[in-house]
Amino acid sequence: MNKMRQHGLEVISARNTAMLEAVADLPLIVISDLFGVSATSAHGWARFAQDSWTDYLAVCSNDEAGSSQGS
């Protein structure tokens, strides 16, 4: 961890990014074992990763629809 900090990388940011990438590709039980978190926590991360993209895409879609109607 110290080497990461020496190069200006925040450990928590790296962990969170790794977790979000992993939940997209691996079964939740593997995530639980790999990161040492409970199955409930792994499920929460998967829901967070999915929800954030769903919400983001919905907002983008609404923005595009609103701007095309305003023209």
DRENMARPA-228488 format. One record per atom (N, C-alpha, C): atom name; z negated, x, y negated. Coordinates in steps of 0.1 Angstrom, whole numbers, plus 5000, padded with zeros to 4 digits. Layout:
atom,zz,xx,yy
CA,Z,X,Y
...
***
This chain:
atom,zz,xx,yy
N,5000,5008,5012
CA,5000,5000,5000
C,5000,5009,4987
N,4993,5020,4988
CA,4992,5028,4976
C,5006,5034,4973
N,5014,5037,4983
CA,5028,5042,4980
C,5036,5032,4973
N,5035,5019,4977
CA,5042,5008,4970
C,5038,5007,4956
N,5025,5008,4953
CA,5020,5007,4939
C,5025,5019,4931
N,5025,5031,4937
CA,5030,5043,4930
C,5044,5041,4926
N,5052,5033,4933
CA,5066,5031,4929
C,5068,5018,4921
N,5057,5013,4916
CA,5058,5001,4908
C,5060,4988,4915
N,5057,4987,4928
CA,5059,4975,4936
C,5046,4968,4938
N,5045,4956,4934
CA,5033,4948,4937
C,5032,4944,4951
N,5021,4947,4958
CA,5019,4944,4972
C,5020,4929,4974
N,5013,4921,4966
CA,5013,4906,4969
C,5027,4900,4967
N,5035,4905,4958
CA,5048,4900,4956
C,5057,4904,4968
N,5055,4916,4973
CA,5063,4920,4985
C,5059,4911,4997
N,5046,4909,4999
CA,5042,4901,5010
C,5047,4887,5009
N,5046,4881,4997
CA,5051,4867,4995
C,5066,4866,4997
N,5074,4876,4993
CA,5088,4876,4995
C,5091,4877,5010
N,5084,4886,5017
CA,5086,4887,5031
C,5083,4874,5038
N,5072,4868,5034
CA,5068,4855,5041
C,5079,4845,5039
N,5084,4843,5027
CA,5094,4833,5024
C,5107,4836,5032
N,5110,4848,5033
CA,5122,4852,5040
C,5120,4849,5055
N,5108,4852,5060
CA,5106,4851,5074
C,5105,4836,5078
N,5099,4827,5070
CA,5099,4813,5074
C,5112,4807,5075
N,5122,4813,5068
CA,5136,4807,5069
C,5142,4811,5082
N,5138,4822,5088
CA,5145,4827,5100
C,5137,4826,5113
N,5124,4825,5113
CA,5116,4826,5125
C,5108,4813,5128
N,5105,4810,5140
CA,5096,4799,5143
C,5082,4801,5137
N,5076,4791,5134
CA,5063,4792,5128
C,5052,4799,5136
N,5053,4798,5149
CA,5043,4805,5157
C,5045,4820,5156
N,5057,4824,5155
CA,5060,4838,5153
C,5054,4843,5139
N,5056,4835,5129
CA,5051,4838,5116
C,5036,4839,5116
N,5030,4830,5123
CA,5015,4830,5125
C,5011,4843,5131
N,5017,4847,5142
CA,5013,4860,5149
C,5017,4872,5140
N,5028,4872,5135
CA,5034,4884,5127
C,5025,4887,5115
N,5022,4877,5107
CA,5014,4879,5095
C,4999,4877,5096
N,4995,4872,5108
CA,4980,4870,5111
C,4975,4859,5103
N,4982,4848,5102
CA,4978,4836,5095
C,4977,4825,5105
N,4970,4814,5101
CA,4969,4803,5110
C,4982,4795,5111
N,4983,4787,5121
CA,4995,4779,5122
C,4996,4769,5110
N,4985,4764,5105
CA,4985,4755,5094
C,4990,4763,5081
N,4986,4775,5080
CA,4990,4783,5068
C,5005,4786,5069
N,5010,4789,5081
CA,5024,4792,5083
C,5032,4779,5080
N,5027,4768,5084
CA,5034,4755,5081
C,5034,4753,5066
N,5023,4756,5059
CA,5023,4754,5045
C,5033,4763,5038
N,5035,4776,5043
CA,5045,4785,5037
C,5059,4779,5039
N,5061,4774,5051
CA,5075,4768,5054
C,5077,4756,5045
N,5067,4748,5043
CA,5069,4736,5034
C,5071,4741,5020
N,5064,4751,5016
CA,5066,4756,5002
C,5080,4762,5000
N,5084,4769,5010
CA,5098,4775,5009
C,5108,4764,5008
N,5107,4754,5017
CA,5117,4743,5017
C,5116,4735,5004
N,5104,4731,5000
CA,5102,4723,4989
C,5107,4729,4976
N,5105,4742,4975
CA,5109,4749,4962
C,5124,4748,4961
N,5132,4750,4971
CA,5146,4750,4970
C,5151,4735,4969
N,5144,4726,4975
CA,5148,4712,4974
C,5146,4707,4960
N,5134,4710,4954
CA,5131,4707,4940
C,5141,4713,4931
N,5144,4726,4933
CA,5153,4734,4924
C,5167,4727,4924
N,5172,4725,4936
CA,5185,4719,4937
C,5186,4705,4931
N,5175,4697,4932
CA,5175,4684,4926
C,5175,4685,4911
N,5168,4694,4906
CA,5168,4696,4891
C,5182,4700,4886
N,5188,4710,4893
CA,5201,4714,4890
C,5211,4703,4890
N,5210,4695,4901
CA,5219,4684,4902
C,5217,4674,4891
N,5205,4671,4887
CA,5202,4661,4877
C,5207,4667,4863
N,5205,4680,4861
CA,5210,4686,4849
C,5225,4685,4847
N,5232,4688,4858
CA,5247,4687,4858
C,5252,4673,4856
N,5245,4663,4862
CA,5249,4649,4860
C,5246,4645,4846
N,5235,4649,4840
CA,5232,4645,4827
C,5241,4651,4817
N,5245,4664,4819
CA,5254,4670,4809
C,5268,4665,4810
N,5273,4661,4822
CA,5286,4655,4823
C,5287,4641,4817
N,5276,4634,4817
CA,5276,4620,4811
C,5275,4621,4796
N,5269,4632,4791
CA,5267,4633,4776
C,5280,4637,4770
N,5290,4642,4777
CA,5303,4647,4771
C,5312,4636,4766
***
